[in-house]
Amino acid sequence: MICELLEKNAWTAQKPRLAPPAGSGAWKALLAAERMLAAGDEALRRAKKPPALPLKLWLAYTERGDRNGYETPYFARRRALCDLVMAECVSGRGRYIPAIADYLWAICEESAWQLPAHNVYVRDTPALPLPDVKRPIVDLFAAETGATMALARMLLGRELDAYAPGLAGRVSSEVRRRVLRPYLNDHFWWMADTDDPKDRPVCNWTPWCTQNVLLAAAALLPGRALPPYVNKAAAGLDSFLAEYGEDGCCNEGAQYYGHAALTLYNALELLCRMAPGALEGLWAEPKLRHMAEYIVHMHVAGPYYLNFADCSPLAGRRGAREYLFAKRVGSEPLRTLAAMDVAEEAQDSPADNSGGISLYERIQAAFTREEMLAEAERCKDRPIPAASDIWYPSVGVLSVRRGAWVLGAKAGCNDDSHNHNDTGSLILYKDGRPLLIDVGVESYTAKTFSDRRYEIWTMQSSWHNLPEFDPAGGQYQQLPGPDARAEHVEVDPDLGGLSMDIAAAYGPVPGLGTYHRRMALDASGLTVEDATDYPGAVALSLMSAEKPEAAGNTVRFGTLGQAVVRGADRITWEAVPVRDERLRAAWPETIYRTRIYFTGRVKIEVR
């Protein structure tokens, strides 16, 4: 698609304008200028020098699989650098330059810009013990570091050299050595520019890394040097788009939409500016609009999203990238959602909450903020356009709304990126509050992306709203992989429900031939009907954040709702402590698992 347009249309590479000059009136006039200055001042107070990254923190991953030890100071350096650069661009007085120089110098001195967990040259192989400084790896965060460093140099190069002569050149040299040259001369699987099956399938790495390489190139190089980057990026992004479903569903889940669809948007926008006139026809492609609006359909209410795969139900507020993407593809629902989220965030906190490590995304947010707030003001007296019910056949995800209820249901298979073994599972909200939940994922460790992934409880089907066979004996759960799938999937014509057979997701279970599940939502609530030919006991899990109370055939979930169960042999529940920091961001200190034991058939009506 992209390569075809580049070949079809004449273009001359142009260096895009990424931001106004630092200290200019455009910066000083920003609505968030005072917030950015406050964030810069806080960065100065918080850390008099960049946090240390000693070897022992790298080895903590190599030896114990601990990612947080290294990643916490690594990301803290980059967040502080962004805070300081944005503040200096607003003030233009040099106050933040010494601290910016310290952070740039410290990052230049890092032995590697890739994370310890990503220190590999071949996909899906164990991380190497230490980085090879002569052979840089371009991973997600090496590319993002390169983009941020290059933008800092572009914006403040003269001021930095006045303070420390040669520092701007050092930054440029490191970005070229660690990111730009490897991108053109080496091959990493995420580039997706070959037919090697080991590079497939692609995932959010492809647009995310590509976006940041393009930013680094645009910030540092003259226009005449950009064509090789444009052409290589086009080939990789074409591969990413080819593997994405026509319906626009992100198989990695709502929280990864920002790393997939939104980084694709930025990469395409950069290519349009680097190859002016050649690619404007892209924005009329239906797939791009579908990709943009996916997040609208996953939104439940307030901060909550339907959260399959490695996702939290708190997938974050929408912002400038969504707003700009919506304008490009003509999506009123996404434009409105993004503008209203930005306005709500501005009311909630006077502080600068951008907080990320992407300097470019911060610049986008700053220079789009006034327009978004004006849009929110225009929209405040009319409701956000309601998301329509939708079925995503490429992944097997249904999102449906009836009255106070929102249902997310997953058919598909257990071979998605960031997969959990959750084929046939469901998520249910009432009045914008979570009733039946998908727990999400704990903090990442080496185990999370290893062959022991499915030893982690949050990945297992028995900790989703799914059955377990022979719970007192074999404890048969779902398996990972493309063959662990839903079969005979049928979606109601009005999208109010669906049915499927999920027995294949469990692999060879003695005595199991079929497990038919039917889900239907109406204004009164959800009905789930399960029927199986399995001759033994089945334990059906229902995960909730509300404490259950079972009395007879009824389970009450706090004051939010209740489930009437027909066909149960017995019902139990257990408290599940939530200690992991990542899970605690979304859930209370205790969540619950209700177990409905039955044989043959069970019906659950949630009201």
HELIX and SHEET records of a PDB file:
HELIX    1   1 ILE A    2  LYS A    8  1                                   7    
HELIX    2   2 GLY A   25  LYS A   28  1                                   4    
HELIX    3   3 ALA A   33  ARG A   46  1                                  14    
HELIX    4   4 LEU A   55  ARG A   64  1                                  10    
HELIX    5   5 ASN A   68  SER A   91  1                                  24    
HELIX    6   6 ILE A   97  GLU A  109  1                                  13    
HELIX    7   7 PRO A  116  HIS A  118  5                                   3    
HELIX    8   8 LEU A  140  TYR A  163  1                                  24    
HELIX    9   9 LEU A  167  VAL A  175  1                                   9    
HELIX   10  10 ARG A  176  LEU A  180  3                                   5    
HELIX   11  11 ARG A  181  ASN A  185  1                                   5    
HELIX   12  12 TRP A  189  MET A  191  5                                   3    
HELIX   13  13 PRO A  197  ASP A  199  5                                   3    
HELIX   14  14 TRP A  205  LEU A  220  1                                  16    
HELIX   15  15 GLY A  223  ALA A  225  5                                   3    
HELIX   16  16 PRO A  227  GLU A  243  1                                  17    
HELIX   17  17 ALA A  254  TYR A  256  5                                   3    
HELIX   18  18 TYR A  257  MET A  274  1                                  18    
HELIX   19  19 GLU A  280  ALA A  284  5                                   5    
HELIX   20  20 PRO A  286  MET A  298  1                                  13    
HELIX   21  21 ALA A  320  VAL A  329  1                                  10    
HELIX   22  22 GLU A  332  ASP A  348  1                                  17    
HELIX   23  23 LEU A  359  CYS A  379  1                                  21    
HELIX   24  24 ALA A  446  PHE A  449  5                                   4    
HELIX   25  25 ARG A  453  GLU A  455  5                                   3    
HELIX   26  26 TRP A  457  MET A  459  5                                   3    
HELIX   27  27 SER A  461  TRP A  463  5                                   3    
HELIX   28  28 ALA A  503  TYR A  506  5                                   4    
HELIX   29  29 GLU A  581  ARG A  584  1                                   4    
SHEET    1   A 2 HIS A 299  ALA A 301  0                                        
SHEET    2   A 2 TYR A 304  TYR A 305 -1                                        
SHEET    1   B 5 ILE A 390  TYR A 392  0                                        
SHEET    2   B 5 VAL A 397  ARG A 402 -1                                        
SHEET    3   B 5 TRP A 405  LYS A 410 -1                                        
SHEET    4   B 5 LEU A 426  LYS A 430 -1                                        
SHEET    5   B 5 ARG A 433  LEU A 436 -1                                        
SHEET    1   C 2 CYS A 413  ASN A 414  0                                        
SHEET    2   C 2 GLY A 481  ARG A 485 -1                                        
SHEET    1   D 7 PRO A 467  PHE A 469  0                                        
SHEET    2   D 7 VAL A 538  SER A 544 -1                                        
SHEET    3   D 7 THR A 590  VAL A 606 -1                                        
SHEET    4   D 7 GLY A 525  THR A 532 -1                                        
SHEET    5   D 7 TYR A 515  ASP A 522 -1                                        
SHEET    6   D 7 GLY A 497  ASP A 501 -1                                        
SHEET    7   D 7 GLU A 487  VAL A 491 -1                                        
SHEET    1   E 6 PRO A 467  PHE A 469  0                                        
SHEET    2   E 6 VAL A 538  SER A 544 -1                                        
SHEET    3   E 6 THR A 590  VAL A 606 -1                                        
SHEET    4   E 6 GLY A 561  PRO A 577 -1                                        
SHEET    5   E 6 THR A 554  PHE A 557 -1                                        
SHEET    6   E 6 PRO A 548  ALA A 551 -1                                        
END                                                                             
